[in-house]
Amino acid sequence: MGSEIRRDAEDLIKIHGTPPREVYLDSENSGLIFPEALKAMVDCYVAYGYGHPSITHKVGWESYEVLVKSSEVISKALGCSSDEILYLHSGTEANNLAVLGFAKAHVGSSRRKILVSSIEHLSVIHAAESLVKYGFDVVKIPVDVEGFVDLDALSSLIDSNTLMVSVGMVNHEIGVIQDLRGIIEVVKDRDENIVFHTDAVDALGRVKFNLKDLGVDLASFSSHKVFGPKGAACLYVSDGLNLEPILYGQLSTQRLWPGLENVPAICGFAKAVEVMMDRFDEFNSKMRGLRDMLIDGILSSVDHSILNGPRGGRRVSDNVNISFIYCEGEALTVELSLRGVYVSSGSACTSRILQPSHVLIAIGRRFEEAHGSILMKVTPMHSSDDINYVLENIPKAVGRVRSISPFKVG
């Protein structure tokens, strides 16, 4: 990081000041952490988590035991064997290994087509598109106006050249819960040899599933999305599936990912999964209530606002994505930040460049609608008072941004 950028950040923080109340709704980018997960991580590091789990001494063995126990907890939640869990450091790494590692292992195959939904996370789309220069054909599966995969279109795209299909269980941006069982049935009925990957980062702890029952071959998960520490993630690789490494170096305990495992973060990851699953019904009921309170409150108080994605049970419990017409999303995030409400504009992965979200474009939003989108995610740690504070400030922030926008309300 350059010194000028650092000074700019320091100046921004000083100018920003401390609002009277702060509500963090940006768990898409980086989440809050359960106190239990934080304690587990710290306690692990202090006791023996500083050890290298592949080294043959007492601390190494103790560190390795943490990985074993963590895998037992996580695999139980996923519905798979602990031997099918591979640890990495982020959902992006997991998605890249799933797509690139499987393609690399089958580079000599006659199958050269990879299908991905048009609303996949960019770590899936970009990984797949990077394979085009090696002779692979990447085709995007269309979705409807709410983000659901078009099953007829999917079926028509599958042919004898299809190697892999990747569709996220829950979309990170608009919260649509796909009928994954139905999608997998379409794929496997056409050709049972096609491998199916799902980015399930936003599903864990929010949607009940069993990987074995679903028939998934590869699935990606991330710690911070279940309110665990950053720096830990895992990829489910079904037993017998052949992947090749995409990163090289000294191996530790993970056969496809070299380097030292973040043992304390993995311990915190497992604890977060345990907490989330133990209180699954309670937490999801609470989040659904806060989600609907936020959606209904915004749509009823702010004119020219549009909900992106479905309503009710077909939407994941924590997700709120609303487009504010005649309002630029990046400007609105700053205005809300000054009021102590922390959100993100459009897709977290495209906000560094002023381009509309590919997800919103895929569901048919116009350029100005996509540019005015705000993504918010509620958590079990939020309260109705937090949401009331947000609802008090969003109309004011939108009004302020619209008053200085070149795009005027017609």
Summary of the structure (lengths in Angstrom):
residues: 410
radius of gyration: 21.7
end to end distance: 43.1
largest distance: 71.6
contacts: 1389
relative contact order: 0.15
helix: 46%
strand: 15%
